[in-house]
């Protein structure tokens, strides 16, 4: 008796529905917004200094200069990490990973809550926070509202 090889039929690939493909566009816009804010802070250090002075008027010249540099660096690092994590979760979600859909949802909710802090720093940050929040809501809508997206994730869940 000769052993017969056991072949798996190639599993049918489930393609992401159109609304979920727009997730990539929404995340790309989010990355642009996230990059623009630290760049704006660096290009206009007087604006950044004004924000810091409103928070702590007792800072002297060298202390204020250091605080401005630290704020720009902190904002840049925080936004780079957030953008990288959001894109990674987005790529995984577009491949049907349910955990990434949930993680991206939590990330968007936390980012929206954090934007309230940014919005409270002054009018120069308010519109950035509102723009970011609109993008967060678009991402959440694309992840959960369309029936085709819910069916896409259900199909991946049933295959697991």
C-alpha positions as semicolon CSV with decimal commas, in nm:
position;residue;x (nm);y (nm);z (nm)
1;X;0,000;0,000;0,000
2;X;0,141;0,337;-0,104
3;X;0,073;0,637;0,114
4;X;-0,127;0,898;-0,064
5;X;-0,018;1,255;-0,011
6;X;-0,268;1,467;0,172
7;X;-0,336;1,791;-0,015
8;X;-0,523;2,084;0,123
9;X;-0,738;2,266;-0,120
10;X;-0,629;2,626;-0,141
11;X;-0,860;2,815;0,097
12;X;-1,066;3,076;-0,075
13;X;-0,932;3,421;0,006
14;X;-1,188;3,659;0,150
15;X;-1,133;4,005;0,002
16;X;-1,181;4,316;0,212
17;X;-1,503;4,499;0,123
18;X;-1,484;4,850;-0,029
19;X;-1,568;5,038;0,293
20;X;-1,279;4,865;0,468
21;X;-1,045;4,960;0,184
22;X;-1,127;5,324;0,263
23;X;-0,974;5,259;0,604
24;X;-0,631;5,288;0,443
25;X;-0,720;5,631;0,304
26;X;-0,853;5,748;0,641
27;X;-0,539;5,628;0,818
28;X;-0,318;5,800;0,557
29;X;-0,500;6,129;0,622
30;X;-0,458;6,071;0,996
31;X;-0,083;6,020;0,951
32;X;-0,060;6,350;0,760
33;X;-0,246;6,533;1,038
34;X;-0,029;6,369;1,302
35;X;0,288;6,470;1,119
36;X;0,169;6,826;1,055
37;X;0,118;6,926;1,417
38;X;0,476;6,873;1,542
39;X;0,604;7,029;1,219
40;X;0,384;7,333;1,282
41;X;0,511;7,351;1,641
42;X;0,872;7,341;1,519
43;X;0,815;7,600;1,244
44;X;0,648;7,840;1,488
45;X;0,829;7,803;1,820
46;X;0,682;8,134;1,938
47;X;0,336;7,979;1,925
48;X;0,463;7,679;2,120
49;X;0,632;7,911;2,370
50;X;0,307;8,103;2,411
51;X;0,123;7,783;2,493
52;X;0,386;7,682;2,746
53;X;0,389;8,030;2,902
54;X;0,011;8,013;2,952
55;X;0,063;7,687;3,142
56;X;0,363;7,807;3,347
57;X;0,437;8,181;3,332
58;X;0,727;8,150;3,578
59;X;0,967;7,992;3,325
60;X;1,278;8,197;3,246
61;X;1,432;8,232;2,897
62;X;1,657;7,921;2,899
63;X;1,392;7,715;3,077
64;X;1,131;7,823;2,823
65;X;1,364;7,737;2,533
66;X;1,419;7,391;2,680
67;X;1,044;7,348;2,741
68;X;0,970;7,441;2,378
69;X;1,226;7,190;2,246
70;X;1,095;6,923;2,485
71;X;0,734;6,986;2,384
72;X;0,816;6,960;2,014
73;X;1,017;6,639;2,068
74;X;0,748;6,490;2,291
75;X;0,475;6,570;2,039
76;X;0,677;6,431;1,750
77;X;0,766;6,106;1,926
78;X;0,415;6,055;2,057
79;X;0,260;6,117;1,713
80;X;0,510;5,888;1,535
81;X;0,435;5,603;1,777
82;X;0,060;5,659;1,751
83;X;0,074;5,673;1,371
84;X;0,283;5,353;1,349
85;X;0,052;5,162;1,583
86;X;-0,261;5,287;1,404
87;X;-0,124;5,189;1,062
88;X;-0,014;4,847;1,190
89;X;-0,356;4,777;1,344
90;X;-0,520;4,908;1,026
91;X;-0,320;4,674;0,801
92;X;-0,403;4,378;1,023
93;X;-0,771;4,476;1,036
94;X;-0,788;4,496;0,657
95;X;-0,663;4,137;0,655
96;X;-0,959;4,035;0,869
97;X;-0,793;4,013;1,208
98;X;-1,067;4,072;1,464
99;X;-0,820;4,154;1,740
100;X;-0,681;4,438;1,527
101;X;-1,030;4,575;1,467
102;X;-1,088;4,587;1,843
103;X;-0,740;4,725;1,915
104;X;-0,781;4,997;1,651
105;X;-1,118;5,084;1,803
106;X;-0,965;5,118;2,150
107;X;-0,679;5,324;2,005
108;X;-0,922;5,562;1,831
109;X;-1,130;5,605;2,149
110;X;-0,819;5,673;2,360
111;X;-0,683;5,915;2,100
112;X;-1,013;6,101;2,095
113;X;-1,006;6,128;2,475
114;X;-0,645;6,250;2,460
115;X;-0,737;6,511;2,200
116;X;-0,951;6,682;2,466
117;X;-0,626;6,760;2,648
118;X;-0,473;6,899;2,329
119;X;-0,782;7,108;2,257
120;X;-0,765;7,257;2,608
121;X;-0,410;7,389;2,547
122;X;-0,530;7,673;2,333
123;X;-0,707;7,773;2,014
124;X;-0,402;7,692;1,801
125;X;-0,451;7,323;1,886
126;X;-0,830;7,314;1,888
127;X;-0,873;7,274;1,512
128;X;-0,606;7,004;1,498
129;X;-0,792;6,816;1,771
130;X;-1,125;6,854;1,592
131;X;-0,974;6,738;1,262
132;X;-0,816;6,437;1,431
133;X;-1,143;6,352;1,605
134;X;-1,334;6,364;1,277
135;X;-1,084;6,118;1,131
136;X;-1,116;5,897;1,441
137;X;-1,493;5,889;1,395
138;X;-1,455;5,803;1,026
139;X;-1,223;5,514;1,115
140;X;-1,466;5,388;1,379
141;X;-1,754;5,416;1,133
142;X;-1,562;5,223;0,866
143;X;-1,474;4,949;1,116
144;X;-1,821;4,892;1,259
145;X;-2,109;5,040;1,057
146;X;-2,110;4,888;0,706
147;X;-2,282;4,551;0,687
148;X;-2,020;4,426;0,441
149;X;-1,744;4,497;0,694
150;X;-1,928;4,316;0,972
151;X;-1,981;4,018;0,741
152;X;-1,612;4,028;0,641
153;X;-1,501;3,999;1,002
154;X;-1,767;3,736;1,077
155;X;-1,642;3,528;0,783
156;X;-1,285;3,548;0,911
157;X;-1,401;3,460;1,261
158;X;-1,588;3,152;1,135
159;X;-1,280;3,034;0,942
160;X;-1,057;3,048;1,250
